[in-house]
């Protein structure tokens, strides 16, 4: 998978000293408190993702994600394997949350997302994790798989602000998002980092626990994310401060519909949209039960994906 990574040009550069995270303005205006309450109300009849299970998680009821109304954390540490614009020199401050609303058959973090490894964490503890990562020199706080517990994250965020949090907030999700929930994050999240897993929803039904309408929901959510934060803005060192960055894992046999995905990005979001075409697929978890997912990606398949992206007119394609 030896491909040349294209040079990335940010849409805007702002000196970090002059930049202020969106969530601080929301807290100062009182809007962050209102959004926290609106999102926590959804816990009682959960529709935080398109599955809309309707369970009352405040009473311990569980839907597909098997989560209650508390955040469960697997790990929190500086991560140096993310996109370079997130990593910089100090790393991305990743907090990996347990459980998931997608439950992909090929999940590469299945111990966390399917088995639910991790520990329940209070909002106060989570706030200290966030500021601790900032104090270690991380350039951002990167919420990994946050969709199903975002109300608790806003509660923790407000507490972290009082402890001095000031770095960008990254929403690193699987793309199967509720448009209602994403709209409630407007003016709070600085950087959206969604996956776009499938351009065809039939594949999502087959490989992601019956995630009906995945493509349509992901498209709507990502278009809203783009409306909120637009193209990537960096500081003077090239570290991201704001913007949309889309990940797309190229799957064998074009299961992910890469050819359709890149056309959609170019037509609906614009050719300068940041897209990371990811080549690191490996058959994990239950993937070997499915012939089309039972092997690694070939060099030809990945090169073809890059060709499709260029043919679609995308100019900020990042390759691995």
N, C-alpha and C positions, 0 to 999 in steps of 0.2 A: 504493500500500500504506500509506496514511496511517491508521494505527489507533492508538487510545489505549492506551498502556502502563499496565497496572494497577499500582497501588502494591504493592510487595513488603514483606511483614512477616516477618521472620525468626522461626523457632520459638523461638530463644533468643539472647540477647545476652550475650557474655562480654568483659570488658575484655582487650585483647590482651596486656597485661602479665601477666595471670593465666592465659593459655592456653599449652598445651604441645602441640606436634605429636605425633601418634600414633607416628610412626616413632622419635622419641627414646626413648619408653618401650620400644619393641620392641628397640632397640639396647641399652639398659641391661640388659634382662633376658636378652639373648643370643638372643632369638627372631628378630630380623632376620637374624642370621647363619644360623640354621637354615633360614629361608625362602629366603634367597639360594641356599643349596646345593640345596634341594629344587627350586627353579625351574631352576637351571642344569642339573640332571640331566635335565630335560625336553628340553633342547637336543639330546641324543643320540638321541632318538626323538620328534621334535617333535609335540606336541599342545597347543601354546600357544593355539590357537584351534580352533573346531569342525571345521575341515577335517582336523585330525589327519593331516597328510601323512606322518608317521612317518620323515622323513629325519633323518640324523645331521648336524646343522648344525655340530657341533664338528669334523667332517671336511670341511667345505666343501660338503656336499650342500645343495641348495636345493629348497624346495617351492613352493607357489603364490605366496607373498610374495617369493620370490627373495632371501631374506636368509640370511646365515650367522650364526654365533654372536658377532657383534659389532654394536654400535650404529653406525648411519650417520646423521649429522646434516646437515640442510639449512641450518638457521639457528637462532639463539638470540638473542632480543631482547625488550625490553618491548613488549607488545602492548596497544593501547587499543581494539581492536574486539571484545573479548570481552564477556560479560555484565557489567553495571555492578558487580555484587557481587564480581566477580573483578578488575576493573580499578582501582577506587578512584582515587586520585590518582597512584599510582606505576606503574600498569600491571601486567599479568599477565606473569610471566616465562616466555614460551613457548619451548619447544625443539621444533622440528619435525623428526621423524624420517623418514628416507627409507623408501620401500616401504610396502606395506599388505597386509593379509590379505583385503580386500574387493574392491578393483579395480573400482569402480563405473564404468559406461559414461559417466556424467555427472560424473565427478570434477572438481571445481573446483581441485584442486591436482595435476593429473595429471602435471606435470613431476616432482613430488616422489614421488608415490605409485606411478605406473605406470612412469615412466622411471627413477626411482631417483636423481635428482640429489642430490648431497650428498657428504660425505666420511666415511670411517670414522674413528671417534673412540674413543680409549681410555677406560677407566673413570676414570682420573685426569683426563683432559682434560674429560670430562663433569662430573665433580665440580667442577672449577674454573668451568665454565660456570654451574653452578647457584649457587654462592656469588657469582659475579660478578654475576648477575642480582639476587640478594638485596642485594648491596652497592650496586647502582644504584637501590635503592628499590622494587623489585617486591614486590608483596604475597604472591606465591606462586610456586612452580615448576610450570609447566603442561606436562606431557608430552603432546605432540600426536601421535597415532597410535603408541602405545607397545606395543600388544598383542603384536606379533611379536618384540620384543626386551626384554621386561620383566625377564628374568633379569639381563641386563647392567645394567639401570637400578638394580636393587637393589644390585649391586656398587658402582656409582657413588654411590648414595645413602649407603652406609656410609662411603665416603671423604669425601663432602661433609659428613657429620655431624662428622667429625674436623676439617674446615676451618671449622666454625661454622655450618652450615646450620640454620635454625630456622623458616623460613616454611612455610605449608601446602603439601602436595603434592597436585597436581591430576592425576587420571587421565582424560585427554581422548581417548575412544576411539570406535570406530564401532559398538559394540554387539554385534558378532559375537565374543563372548568365550567362552572355556572356563570352565565353572563351577569346575573344579579350580583353574585359575590365579587366578580372582577370590577364591576362598576362601583362597588362599595370601597374598593381599594384605590380609586382615583384620587390623586393628590397625597398618597401615602407611600406607595412603592416607587422607588427610584429606577430600578432596573428589572425588567421582566426577562426571564430566561426560560421560556416554555419549550418543551419538546413538541414536535409535530410528528406523531408516530405513524399514522396511516392516512393516505389520501382517499382510501376507500373504507367505508364503515363496516363492510362485510368482514374485512380482515380484523377489525377491532372486536367484533362479535366473536370471532373464532379464537383469537389469541389473547384477548384482554377481558375475560370473564363476562362476555356479553355486553360490552360497552357500546350500546346502541347509539347510532348517530354520532360516533366519535368525530369524524371528519367535519361535519357541519358545526358541532359544538366547538371544536378546536379553532376552526376558521373564524367563527363569530367572536370567540374570546380573544384570539390573537389580534384581530382587527381592532377590538376595543383597547387592548394593551397598546397597540401602535398609536391609536388616537391619543392616549394618555401621555405617552412618553416620547414617541417619535424615534428618530435616528439616534445613534449612540453619540453621547457627549463624553469627552475624556478631560482629564486634567493635563497639566503641562508635561507629565511623564507618560502619558498614554494610558493611564488607568481609568476605567469607565466610571462615570459619575451618574449617568442617566441613559435610558434608552431601551430599545427592544433588541434582543439577541435570540435568534431561533436556532434550536438544535434539531437536527434530523438524522436519526440513525438509519443508515442504508442497510436494508435487509436482503438476504439471498432471494433469488427469484423475483426481485422487485416487489416483494410482499408489502413494502412500505409505500409503494406508488410514488417513487421519487420523481418520475417524469411529470406527473400531475402536480405534485407539491411545488416544484420550482416554477412552473407556469403560474400557479395561483399566487405565489409570492410576488412575482414580477408584475402581474396584472392588478392585484388588489392592494399590495403594500408598497410596491415600487422597486425598481431594480437595484437601488442602493441599500436595501434592507440587509442587515447583518444575518448571514446564514452560515451555520457550522454544519457541514456535511461530515458525519461521523462514520468512521470505517471500522470501529473496534468491536463489532458484533461477534459474539461467541455463543455457542449453544449452551446456555445455563438453565438451571431449574428443570422444567419439564419440556424444554425445546426439542429434545431428541425424539419425542413422541410424534413429531410432525416432520414428515420428509423434507418439506421446503425450508425448515428452520434447523435442520439437524447438522448443518455444516457451517463453517466460517464463510465469510464473503470472499469472492475471488477478486484478484486484481482487475480483471476485465469488468466485473460488475461495478466496482468502485470508480474506475476510469469512465465508465459509461455514465454514471451518475454526475460526475464533474462535467462531462460533455453536455448532458441535458441542461445543467444549470447555466452553463455559458450560452447555450443555444437559446435559452429563455431570456437572456439579457441581464442576468444577475451580475453585479459588479463587486459585491462584498462577500464573495464565497470563500469560506475558510475550510481548508482540507487538512487531513491528518494522515 
